[in-house]
Amino acid sequence: MQITRQSEYAIRTMLELAKAKPGELVSTRVISERQDIPEDFLKKTVKLLVLADLVITQRGNSGGIRLARPADKITIADIITAVEGPIALNVCLLPGYQCPNKPDCIVSRELRRAQEAMLKELSRHTLADLVQ
């Protein structure tokens, strides 16, 4: 499994916002320049973060984006899920997926253990932890 460039950009964007003062708006232009992210691509990424209720946008001359909740309540797992959808090592581990082999599948059990360990690790630290 490999996260996409968009997830990487989303994580870097969220870390940039976590460094700002609570409630402070940061323009996409500033984030784009600081993080070397193409601004057009950043705007598409921000839309996904808005849909996941991770950021809030404000239009206008003094507009920008800010975290929708405190940095100590957002994890890397939250960000990746916002961009990629549910994190699953295999389709059989997606929520609601019905596989006839699931009850007896030893591969599925091993992948589930690996996925749970990965999710635990990605959820262990918040943005606030990472920017300190």
Order of alpha helices (4+ residues) and beta strands (2+ residues): alpha-alpha-alpha-beta-beta-alpha-alpha-alpha
